[in-house]
C-alpha cells in the first residue's frame, strides 16, 4: 500500500459531516446547503440536446487528445476572452480536454513532480492557504512537500510571494495559483502574475493557474485576468512553464458533465498527454461535442452572472449590519468573519436554523501558529435567489439571537 496515503487529510466535507453528526435541526425549517460549491442554476438546454443527439457515439472509443471540434472551440474562447492573438494558440499543441479540473489538477502534479531530482530534500509545491484540497493531496501523493502561503485580508487575500525564502524557491517545482480564489474570491493581479513568471524563469518551476471561477465576476467591465493573457502581454508566446485550467462546472452550471481543459506550454501539454494516455481518462465524444457547443456560447454565461449578482446584492443587504462580510472580487463565495470559533458557529447555525456553511479552518492549515481560516466561514451562494435570501435571514436571526453581531452597527 502506498504509504503516502497516510499523509492525506480528511476531505472538508467529511469533517463537516462529522461536525453535524447527532444534531437534529428544526423540522419546520427546510434545509439550505451553502457549504458545497455546486452550482444549482439550470444547465443550458442546448448542452442536454447535444448529448442526446450524439448518444450513438457511445459505440466509439474516445481519444485522449480529444476531437478537433472541442480543441478548436476552446482556442476560440481563450483568444476572445483573454485577448490572446488566435495565431498564438494552436489547438493541436496548446490545448487538451480534461474530465473536469479536479481530476486534471491532481494528474498534472503527478506528471510534473520529479521526486528523483538531485536534491537532498523533497521537491516543494507552493499553495495558497486556504486552498482547494486537491492541491495538497496531489502534492503529497507525488512525493512533494506542500508549502502553504497564507491569504490574509491585509494582503487582499493574495499570497505574499516575497516572503518565500530563497532555499524554498530552489526546491520548488510547482506553484498553484487559484484566481479567482476559493474561498476568498480574490483575483490575482497582472503584476503578481508577472512576478511569478520571472521567478519561474529564475528557478524553473511550473505555474499552475486554476481559473475555474474566472467567469463569475461582479463587474462586466472588470474581468479577472488570466495567466496566459499575461504571457501574451509579455510576448511570452510559447507560454513556457505556464498552464491554465478551466472548467464548465461553474461557468455553465455543468458540474456533472465533468468537462474542462488545460492550455499553455506545448512541451508540458505533450508530456501531460503522454501521462493521460496511460492514465485512461479520455473524455467521451458526446461530452466533447456538447462541451464544444458550450464554449462557443456566452449568452447563458452572462445570465449566470446576473443571477449571482442578485444573490450577492440581496444577501449582503441582509447581513452587512450584523456580520463582518464583504463583497468578493469574483467567484460565488462569501468569506465572512465570525466572533466565535468557526466550527461552533457552523454547528450551532445548523442546529438552530438548518443552514449549512463550511468552517474556514476546514479549508486551510495552521502554519507558524496562524490558520487563515480561523473565525471565518465559507458561504457558497449556489442555491436559488430565494433560498439564498431565506438562508441570509436565518443567519441574521441566528447572529442576533446569540448576540454575535460584528457588522456596521457595531463600529
N, C-alpha and C positions, 0 to 999 in steps of 0.2 A: 504494500500500500504506500502511496506517495506520502511521505512524512510531512510535506509542506501543507497538506490539507489540514493538519492540526493547528496551523497558524491562522486559519481563516476565522474571522469574527462571525457571530450570528448576523443574519441579514436584518436591517432595521425593522422590517415588518414582522419578523419572528419575535423580536424584542417587544414590539407593540402588542402582539397577541398575548405574550406572557404578562405584560403590564395590565392588560384588561381582563385577565383570567379571573373568573369568580365574581365579576361585577354584573349586576342586573340593573341596567339603566331604566328610566321611567318608561313603562309600556305605552303610555299615551303619546309619547313623542317619537315620531318616525326617525330612524337612524339616518344621519347625514355624515358621509365619509369625506373629509377634506384632507386625508392623510396620504393617499396614493396619487402620484402624478399621472393618472389615467384619464385622458380626455373623454368627456361624456357627450360632446356635441355630436350631431348626426354626421355619419360618414357620407362623403359625396356619392350621390346616386349613380353617377356615370362610372365610378370605380366598381360598384357592385355589378353593373351591366357588363363592363369589360371582362370581369371574371366569369360571368355566366356565359358570355359569347365565346369564351375560349376554353371551356371545360374539356374540349376534345384534346387539348394539349397535355392532359394528364397522361396520355399514352406515349409521351416523348420525354426522354431524359434531358434535363436542362444542363447547359454547360456552366461551369463555374464562372467563366468570364462574363457571361450574360449575352443576350442578343443585342445586335446593333441598336435597335429601337430605344432601349432604355438608356444605353450609354450616350446616345445622341441627344435624347431628351434632357438628360442631366446636364450635359455640356451646354445646351442652350440655356437652361435655367441658371446655371452658375454664371455664365457670361453676362446675362441680363441682370441678375440680382446683385452681383458683386462687381459690376463694371470691369470685367476681365475680357480683354480682346478675344474674340472667338478663335482667332488663329493660334492662341496660346494653349488652348485645351484640345488635345487630341483624344477623342472618345476611345481610340484603340489603346492608348498608352497611359492616360491620366485618370481614368475612371473605372471603378469596379463596383458592381452592385453587391449589397450585403443583406443578410437577413436581420435587419434592424441594427442599430448602433451598439446595443448591449453585447450582442454576440461578437461584433466586429472589433469593438474596443478591447475585449478580452483577447481575441485571436491575434490582433496586431502586436500586442505585447509579447506574446509567445514567439512571434516572428522576429521581432527586433532585438529583444534582450539576449545578449551573449554572456551567459553565465561562466563561460570558459575563457573570458578575456584575461589578459595578463595583468590581473590586479590582485593584490593581496586580500582585498575585501570584496564584498558583494557589489555588483553594479547598483546604481541608485536610480529610482524612478521618483520624480518630483510631482507632487499632487497638491491641489488646493485643499484646504481644510476649513469648513466641511466639504464633503465630496460625494460623488456617486460611487457607491461601494465597489462597483466593478473595477475601478482603478486600482484599489488596494488589493483585491483578490487576484487580479491579473498579474500584478507585480510580484506578489508573494509566490504564486504558482510558477512564475517564470524564473524564480530563484533570485529576485532582486529585493532590495531594501527600499520600502516606501519612505520618502521624506515628506512630511506634511508642512505646508506653509499656511499659517492662519489667515483667514479672510476676515478682517476686522472692520468695524464701522469707520474708525478713524482713517482707514486707507481705502474708503469706498468699496469695502469688501473684496478688494483685489490683493492677491499675494504680494508680499514685499520681496521681490526677487533680489534686491540689493542686499538683503540680509543673509543670502546664501553664501557660506564660506567657499573659498577657492577650492579646498580639498573636496568638497561635495560636488562642485561643478566638474571636477576632474573625473569623478566616478560616475557622473550622470550619463545615462544612455537614453533617457526619455523624459519629456515633460508633458504632463496632462494639463490642458487648458480647457476650462468649461466656461464658454461665453455664448449667450447669457448664462449666468451661473445658476446652478442648482445647489442650494436652495435660495441663494441671496438675490438672484435676479440681476446681479451686477454685470455690466458689459465691459470687456477688455478694450482698452483704447488702442489706437493705431501706434502710438508711441511705445506702449508696452509690448505690442507685437514686434515692433522694430528692435527693441532692446533684446527680446528673446531670440530673434533671428540672428542678431550679432553674436549673442552668447553661443548659439548653436554652431555658428561658423567657427568660433574660437575653440569650442570643446567637442564638437562632433556629435552632439545628441540630436534626437529626433523630436520635433514638435508635433503633438497630437492634439488637434483642436476639436473638441466635442461641441458642435454647434447646433444641436438638435432643437434648441429653443429659439433659434435665430429669427423665426418668422412670427413670433408672438411678442410684439412691442407696442408701446403706448402712443407713439407719435409717428404718423405716416411719413413725416419729413425727416425723421431721425432713425434710420435703420441701423441695427447693430452691424459693425464692420466685421469682416471675416479674415482669417489668416491668409488665404490665397489671394484675397483682394489686396492685402498689404504687400504680399510678394510681388504682385503686378505693379503696384505703385513704386516699388524699389527696383523694378526692372529685373527681378529675380525670376526670369521666365522659365527656368527649369524646376521651380518650386522645391529646390534642394532641401531635403530633410524636413519638409512640411507636408502634413496630411490633414485634411479636413473631413469630418464625419457629419453626415446629415441623415435625417430620418423623416418618414411620412407620419410617424406616430403622433407627434404634437402638431406639426404643420397642417396636417389634413385629417386629424381625428381618426387615424387608422392604426391604432396600436396592435390590433390583431392581424394586420396584414404582414407584419414583420418585414418591412421593406425600408432600405436606406441605401446609402452609397458611401464610398470613401474616394477622395480625389486628391491629387497632388503629385509629388515626386514620382516620375515614371519608373525609376530604378526600384524604389520601395514598393510601388504597386506591382511590379513584376515579381518580386520576392513574395509579396503577400498572396498573389495569385497562385504561385507555386505551393505555398503553405495550404491555402484553401482547397486546392485540388486534392490534396491528401486528407484534408480535414472533412471533406464530404458535406459541404454546406451550400450547394448550388440553389439559387432561388428558382422556384417553379416558373415555367414560362408564362402561365396565365397571370401570375402575380407580377412578373416583369412587364407584361403588356399593360396591365391595369396601372402599374406604377408610372410607366411612361406617360400615360394619359394624365395622370395626376400632376406630374412635374410640369406638364405643359399648360396647366390651368391655374390661374391666380384668383379668379372670382371667389371661389369657395374659401380661399385663404384670407382674403380681405374681410369676408363676412365673419370668419372665425375671430379675427382681431376685434371686430365691432362688438361681438358678444363678450369677449374678455374685458374690454374697456368698460362696458356697462357694469360688469361684476365688480371690477376694481372701484369704480366710482361709487356704487351704492354700498358696497361693503365698508369701504374706508369712511364714508359718511357716518355710518353706524358706530364704528369702532374708535375713531380717532380721539374722541374726547374722554375715553376710558382706558385706552391702551396705547403704548408707545409703538406705533406701527406706521411705516412709511410706504409710499408708492415705490415699487421697484422699477428699475430701468426697463426690464423686459422679463420674459417668462410668464407663467401664470401662478407664481408663488408670492405669498407674503411671508416675511421673516421677522415677526414682532418679538419684542422683549416681554418677559413675564416678571412679576415681582416675587414669585416663589419658584421653587425648584420646578424645572420644566416637566419632569416626569409626573410630579404631583399635580401640576396644572392639567396635563393631558388626561391623567387618570380620573381626577375629580370632575373635569368637564364632561367626560364620557358618562360618569356615574350620575351626575346631576342633570345633564342636558342631552345625552345621547348623541353627542357630536364627537367625531374622532379627528384629532390632529396628531402630528408627529413631533415628539420631543426632539429638539435640535441636537442634543447630545448623541442621539442615535445615528446622526449623520456625520459625526466628527470624532476626532481623537484628542486626548489630552497630551499636550507637548509642553515641556518645561512648566508644568503646573497650570497651564491655560487650556481650556476646552472652549473653542469659539461658539459651540452650540449650547453652552450653559445658559440657563434662563432665557432661552429662545424656543419658539415652536415654529414649525413649518405648516402653513395653511395653503393647501392646493385648491385654487378656485376652479375646479374642474366640473363640478355639478352645474345644473341649470342656474340661470339668474335667480329664479325664485327660491331654489334650495339654498344657494349661497347667501341670499338676503336673510332667509329664515335662520340659517346657521349663525350668521353675524348677530342677529337679535338674541339668540340663545347665548352666544359667547358674551355679549354685553351684559345680559341678565346675570350670568354666572359671575362675571367680574364684580358687578355691583353688589350682588347678594353676599359675596365673600370678601368684600372690601379690598379688592385687588387692583383698583384703578390706578393708572400712571399716565393717563392721557393729557391732553392740552389743559383740561380743567385743573389738573394737579400742579401745573407750573406757574 
